[in-house]
Amino acid sequence: SQRASTNANSGNVLIGVCAVIGVSLCSGFASVYLEKILKGDKTSIWVRNVQLCIFSIPLQLFAIWQHDYEKVLRLGWMHGFCVSTWLVVSMFAFGGLLVAIVIRFADNNLKNLAMALAIILSCIVSVPLFDFKPNEIFAGGAFLVICSIFLYAWQPKPAPAYLPVSANEGAQK
């Protein structure tokens, strides 16, 4: 039984690394494309969010039909929704609008850095709340994220402007 649980927890590292690289590339391209769409024209954020959500509705309906169609027919669409569920839905809706506003008026890099900082802060808060024990890998990742935030915000001093001196002026002195 212990041997079976060890095999169940082990995975293929190559598949994991390829999955992470694939997700990172897709996320990066999607973020850049979304920024291009949101900043490319003067369509309101509300209209753009409705346009983006039109693509997700058929996919979610297909997922419901595929997995939970019988439950929905028997119990209804809102079965299991309670106050905390509505709070989570509201939080994600507000977060989506907030991301759209940030992308519209800031840039994608700023959004990504804010998300990275939020991840680090949530990990720090999870230490006392959930007994999270950070290890060396977590500390290294947090250090890299913090360095990237400072590198993004850092602006080098401009080089001093030198006046060009012609060869004749240098010889006359």
C-alpha positions as semicolon CSV with decimal commas, in nm:
position;residue;x (nm);y (nm);z (nm)
1;S;0,000;0,000;0,000
2;Q;0,286;0,241;0,077
3;R;0,452;0,148;-0,251
4;A;0,129;0,216;-0,443
5;S;0,093;0,560;-0,286
6;T;0,454;0,644;-0,378
7;N;0,388;0,555;-0,741
8;A;0,065;0,755;-0,740
9;N;0,249;1,068;-0,617
10;S;0,542;1,041;-0,857
11;G;0,507;1,199;-1,198
12;N;0,694;1,251;-1,515
13;V;0,916;1,558;-1,471
14;L;0,944;1,618;-1,845
15;I;0,566;1,631;-1,884
16;G;0,544;1,872;-1,589
17;V;0,812;2,104;-1,727
18;C;0,654;2,097;-2,074
19;A;0,314;2,174;-1,921
20;V;0,455;2,470;-1,726
21;I;0,631;2,606;-2,034
22;G;0,315;2,562;-2,243
23;V;0,096;2,735;-1,985
24;S;0,348;3,019;-1,950
25;L;0,366;3,074;-2,326
26;C;-0,012;3,061;-2,368
27;S;-0,064;3,295;-2,075
28;G;0,196;3,541;-2,204
29;F;0,056;3,547;-2,557
30;A;-0,301;3,576;-2,425
31;S;-0,203;3,866;-2,199
32;V;-0,029;4,053;-2,477
33;Y;-0,318;3,992;-2,718
34;L;-0,573;4,101;-2,456
35;E;-0,374;4,420;-2,394
36;K;-0,362;4,484;-2,769
37;I;-0,738;4,435;-2,798
38;L;-0,819;4,653;-2,497
39;K;-0,582;4,935;-2,592
40;G;-0,627;4,911;-2,968
41;D;-0,965;5,080;-2,988
42;K;-1,198;5,297;-2,786
43;T;-1,465;5,032;-2,716
44;S;-1,584;5,053;-2,356
45;I;-1,461;4,799;-2,102
46;W;-1,817;4,677;-2,042
47;V;-1,875;4,598;-2,410
48;R;-1,533;4,434;-2,438
49;N;-1,602;4,214;-2,132
50;V;-1,934;4,101;-2,281
51;Q;-1,757;4,020;-2,607
52;L;-1,493;3,818;-2,424
53;C;-1,749;3,637;-2,210
54;I;-1,953;3,531;-2,516
55;F;-1,677;3,280;-2,595
56;S;-1,680;3,127;-2,246
57;I;-2,056;3,069;-2,217
58;P;-2,082;2,793;-2,485
59;L;-1,776;2,619;-2,339
60;Q;-1,926;2,620;-1,989
61;L;-2,262;2,499;-2,116
62;F;-2,083;2,214;-2,294
63;A;-1,895;2,126;-1,973
64;I;-2,222;2,125;-1,776
65;W;-2,390;1,908;-2,040
66;Q;-2,094;1,670;-2,038
67;H;-2,056;1,629;-1,659
68;D;-2,357;1,755;-1,462
69;Y;-2,655;1,758;-1,697
70;E;-2,862;1,512;-1,491
71;K;-2,796;1,702;-1,165
72;V;-2,894;2,032;-1,324
73;L;-3,218;1,883;-1,457
74;R;-3,297;1,722;-1,122
75;L;-3,186;1,997;-0,878
76;G;-3,177;2,317;-1,085
77;W;-2,909;2,562;-1,194
78;M;-2,854;2,728;-0,858
79;H;-2,841;2,417;-0,638
80;G;-2,561;2,445;-0,383
81;F;-2,521;2,821;-0,413
82;C;-2,498;2,982;-0,070
83;V;-2,382;3,320;0,058
84;S;-2,014;3,226;0,044
85;T;-2,054;3,101;-0,315
86;W;-2,209;3,431;-0,419
87;L;-1,928;3,618;-0,244
88;V;-1,668;3,418;-0,439
89;V;-1,855;3,478;-0,767
90;S;-1,875;3,850;-0,690
91;M;-1,507;3,861;-0,598
92;F;-1,405;3,700;-0,929
93;A;-1,637;3,928;-1,128
94;F;-1,494;4,236;-0,957
95;G;-1,141;4,099;-1,006
96;G;-1,204;4,050;-1,378
97;L;-1,327;4,406;-1,416
98;L;-1,032;4,531;-1,214
99;V;-0,787;4,343;-1,438
100;A;-0,953;4,490;-1,746
101;I;-0,923;4,841;-1,603
102;V;-0,558;4,785;-1,509
103;I;-0,476;4,655;-1,855
104;R;-0,667;4,941;-2,016
105;F;-0,488;5,215;-1,823
106;A;-0,157;5,052;-1,730
107;D;0,041;4,784;-1,908
108;N;0,067;4,408;-1,898
109;N;0,403;4,405;-1,719
110;L;0,265;4,610;-1,432
111;K;-0,030;4,372;-1,401
112;N;0,199;4,068;-1,396
113;L;0,425;4,222;-1,132
114;A;0,125;4,313;-0,917
115;M;0,002;3,956;-0,947
116;A;0,344;3,821;-0,849
117;L;0,357;4,050;-0,548
118;A;0,006;3,938;-0,450
119;I;0,120;3,575;-0,470
120;I;0,413;3,642;-0,240
121;L;0,197;3,835;0,007
122;S;-0,065;3,560;0,012
123;C;0,209;3,304;0,083
124;I;0,339;3,518;0,370
125;V;-0,011;3,551;0,513
126;S;-0,066;3,175;0,478
127;V;0,221;3,104;0,721
128;P;0,021;3,191;1,035
129;L;-0,318;3,109;0,888
130;F;-0,252;2,767;0,733
131;D;0,076;2,662;0,895
132;F;0,263;2,703;0,564
133;K;0,634;2,626;0,594
134;P;0,839;2,803;0,324
135;N;1,145;2,618;0,200
136;E;1,457;2,722;0,006
137;I;1,282;2,694;-0,331
138;F;1,005;2,926;-0,214
139;A;1,260;3,174;-0,080
140;G;1,451;3,167;-0,411
141;G;1,134;3,224;-0,611
142;A;1,024;3,507;-0,382
143;F;1,370;3,666;-0,415
144;L;1,354;3,650;-0,795
145;V;1,005;3,802;-0,801
146;I;1,109;4,085;-0,568
147;C;1,421;4,150;-0,780
148;S;1,207;4,162;-1,094
149;I;0,977;4,418;-0,931
150;F;1,271;4,641;-0,844
151;L;1,431;4,597;-1,187
152;Y;1,102;4,688;-1,354
153;A;1,063;5,003;-1,143
154;W;1,430;5,106;-1,166
155;Q;1,508;5,390;-1,404
156;P;1,876;5,446;-1,480
157;K;2,012;5,796;-1,464
158;P;2,039;5,952;-1,809
159;A;2,389;5,993;-1,943
160;P;2,519;6,351;-1,925
161;A;2,482;6,539;-2,249
162;Y;2,818;6,633;-2,398
163;L;2,847;6,911;-2,650
164;P;3,021;6,797;-2,965
165;V;3,357;6,958;-3,016
166;S;3,485;6,996;-3,368
167;A;3,849;6,928;-3,453
168;N;3,912;7,297;-3,537
169;E;3,795;7,422;-3,196
170;G;4,021;7,181;-3,013
171;A;4,329;7,293;-3,213
172;Q;4,268;7,666;-3,154
173;K;4,288;7,642;-2,775
